[in-house]
Amino acid sequence: MLIGDVARRSGVSARMLRHYESLGLVRPTGRTEGGYREYSGEDIRRIFHIESLRSLGLSLREVGRALDDPGFTPSELVDGLIRQTRERIARETELLTRLGRIGAAEPADWESALQVVALLQGLGSESAGKRQRAALSSAEGAPVPVEALVEAALNESDPHAAGALRWALARSDGSVSALLAQGLGSPVAEVRKRAVQSIAEMAGEEATGLLRDALANSDAVVRRYAALALGARGEAEAIPTLIDMVVEGTNDVDAADALSVLANGPALADQIAAGLVGGLVHGTVESAAARRRLAQALAGIPGPTASSALADLSHDEDRAVALTAAYILTERSA
């Protein structure tokens, strides 16, 4: 069969067949009287084998080795192709994500687009300082890929860069709440923590709603951060969690401060004081440290219930507890 016929039947161009011949991949076994290449049935089968191997992503050199090397191990080559393909897919996926984020930022011109590219490169840097500077630069007026900022904030371990990213998210015009809400449900504890910390720095009813929902989160760390943020916003739903924090001694100073902010009316003040005393009685009555925390937290709670509890604690068997309560009572009556 002449080269033109082979090209038509195999779908491989005559030019490529000549290239295969030059590389020694397939050589026509015969020639016509006129000197034209003549391919045998075996030659044509080899051409189809070459094309089949090329379809797997093999280079022509690898194809030649696969067909001619008696010691060739198919499984080894296939494993290598699988690894290379996964790496290529990862690179292409990363590129696709980056392009999508540039498009979502809707840059008005090439200068804006290049600013977005620079921001993305900065956020992906191995240097924490560069990541921090990139987050801070996001407020300079260039289009901001909000999704990239959220992803960076949820994965940032450096405290300075993390603070800059939370600041950038709080200033962002984009809707980041839904993205951060997904972070609250992450299987990774650190991601959940970073998500609630980011939400806590955002203003608005949407962020407050997410913090209220976070009070029921299965992660105690998330609940505590949410309660502190809600307490600072004057949200009474945070009171039970804040009381638990004081009783347990978990970030109790901040929790007591938040409770003092919330105790802005007689009803709430009595509720908080009763909750503090009740939490202690039902939880850690044997602990002098817990009673001392209670006395210190009651110092910021006005009203008769708090004063009565402090009077009881001023007679506590632990001298430090008694002195603390007595001093607070003196200050309240001054």
SULSULJO-V208688 format. One record per pair of residues at least 12 apart in sequence whose ideal C-beta (glycine too) atoms are under 8 Angstrom apart, sorted by sequence separation. I is the first residue (numbers start at 1). J is the second residue. If there is no record, write none. Layout:
BEGIN
I/J + I/J
END
This chain:
BEGIN
28/40 + 122/134 + 123/135 + 153/165 + 183/195 + 184/196 + 199/211 + 214/226 + 215/227 + 226/238 + 243/255 + 298/310 + 313/325 + 314/326 + 29/42 + 50/63 + 53/66 + 121/134 + 152/165 + 153/166 + 182/195 + 242/255 + 246/259 + 259/272 + 312/325 + 3/17 + 29/43 + 53/67 + 102/116 + 135/149 + 181/195 + 212/226 + 227/241 + 228/242 + 242/256 + 280/294 + 311/325 + 3/18 + 28/43 + 62/77 + 101/116 + 102/117 + 119/134 + 122/137 + 153/168 + 180/195 + 183/198 + 184/199 + 196/211 + 199/214 + 211/226 + 215/230 + 226/241 + 227/242 + 294/309 + 295/310 + 298/313 + 310/325 + 314/329 + 21/37 + 27/43 + 118/134 + 149/165 + 153/169 + 242/258 + 243/259 + 26/43 + 50/67 + 135/152 + 224/241 + 242/259 + 259/276 + 277/294 + 49/67 + 102/120 + 119/137 + 180/198 + 181/199 + 196/214 + 211/229 + 212/230 + 223/241 + 227/245 + 276/294 + 295/313 + 310/328 + 311/329 + 58/77 + 98/117 + 101/120 + 119/138 + 149/168 + 150/169 + 180/199 + 211/230 + 294/313 + 310/329 + 26/46 + 149/169 + 238/258 + 239/259 + 242/262 + 25/46 + 26/47 + 46/67 + 131/152 + 196/217 + 224/245 + 276/297 + 56/78 + 98/120 + 176/198 + 177/199 + 180/202 + 208/230 + 211/233 + 215/237 + 276/298 + 291/313 + 307/329 + 310/332 + 58/81 + 119/142 + 146/169 + 149/172 + 212/235 + 215/238 + 228/251 + 239/262 + 26/50 + 57/81 + 144/168 + 211/235 + 231/255 + 238/262 + 3/28 + 25/50 + 56/81 + 119/144 + 120/145 + 123/148 + 131/156 + 177/202 + 192/217 + 196/221 + 200/225 + 208/233 + 212/237 + 273/298 + 276/301 + 291/316 + 307/332 + 116/142 + 119/145 + 123/149 + 132/158 + 135/161 + 146/172 + 150/176 + 154/180 + 176/202 + 184/210 + 193/219 + 196/222 + 200/226 + 215/241 + 224/250 + 228/254 + 232/258 + 236/262 + 292/318 + 295/321 + 20/47 + 57/84 + 115/142 + 116/143 + 131/158 + 149/176 + 153/180 + 192/219 + 195/222 + 199/226 + 208/235 + 224/251 + 228/255 + 231/258 + 234/261 + 235/262 + 291/318 + 298/325 + 57/85 + 115/143 + 116/144 + 120/148 + 132/160 + 136/164 + 144/172 + 146/174 + 170/198 + 193/221 + 197/225 + 200/228 + 227/255 + 231/259 + 234/262 + 273/301 + 277/305 + 288/316 + 292/320 + 296/324 + 116/145 + 119/148 + 123/152 + 132/161 + 135/164 + 139/168 + 144/173 + 146/175 + 150/179 + 154/183 + 169/198 + 177/206 + 181/210 + 184/213 + 192/221 + 193/222 + 196/225 + 200/229 + 232/261 + 239/268 + 243/272 + 247/276 + 272/301 + 292/321 + 295/324 + 299/328 + 2/32 + 17/47 + 20/50 + 112/142 + 128/158 + 131/161 + 135/165 + 138/168 + 144/174 + 146/176 + 150/180 + 177/207 + 180/210 + 184/214 + 189/219 + 192/222 + 196/226 + 199/229 + 228/258 + 231/261 + 234/264 + 246/276 + 273/303 + 288/318 + 291/321 + 295/325 + 298/328 + 112/143 + 133/164 + 136/167 + 166/197 + 170/201 + 224/255 + 227/258 + 231/262 + 274/305 + 128/160 + 129/161 + 132/164 + 135/167 + 136/168 + 139/171 + 147/179 + 154/186 + 162/194 + 166/198 + 169/201 + 170/202 + 181/213 + 189/221 + 193/225 + 236/268 + 239/271 + 243/275 + 247/279 + 269/301 + 273/305 + 277/309 + 288/320 + 292/324 + 296/328 + 299/331 + 3/36 + 6/39 + 128/161 + 131/164 + 135/168 + 138/171 + 146/179 + 150/183 + 157/190 + 165/198 + 169/202 + 170/203 + 177/210 + 184/217 + 196/229 + 239/272 + 243/276 + 246/279 + 247/280 + 269/302 + 270/303 + 273/306 + 276/309 + 288/321 + 295/328 + 299/332 + 2/36 + 3/37 + 10/44 + 131/165 + 138/172 + 167/201 + 269/303 + 270/304 + 272/306 + 2/37 + 9/44 + 12/47 + 25/60 + 107/142 + 108/143 + 162/197 + 166/201 + 240/275 + 244/279 + 248/283 + 270/305 + 2/38 + 3/39 + 107/143 + 155/191 + 239/275 + 243/279 + 247/283 + 248/284 + 269/305 + 273/309 + 1/38 + 2/39 + 6/43 + 10/47 + 23/60 + 106/143 + 154/191 + 247/284 + 256/293 + 263/300 + 266/303 + 269/306 + 1/39 + 6/44 + 10/48 + 25/63 + 105/143 + 156/194 + 184/222 + 259/297 + 263/301 + 1/40 + 12/51 + 25/64 + 105/144 + 155/194 + 263/302 + 11/51 + 20/60 + 24/64 + 105/145 + 154/194 + 249/289 + 256/296 + 260/300 + 263/303 + 6/47 + 10/51 + 23/64 + 104/145 + 153/194 + 154/195 + 249/290 + 252/293 + 256/297 + 259/300 + 260/301 + 25/67 + 104/146 + 255/297 + 259/301 + 1/44 + 102/145 + 104/147 + 247/290 + 253/296 + 257/300 + 101/145 + 154/198 + 249/293 + 256/300 + 153/198 + 252/297 + 101/147 + 247/293 + 101/148 + 246/293 + 247/294 + 150/198 + 246/294 + 246/297
END
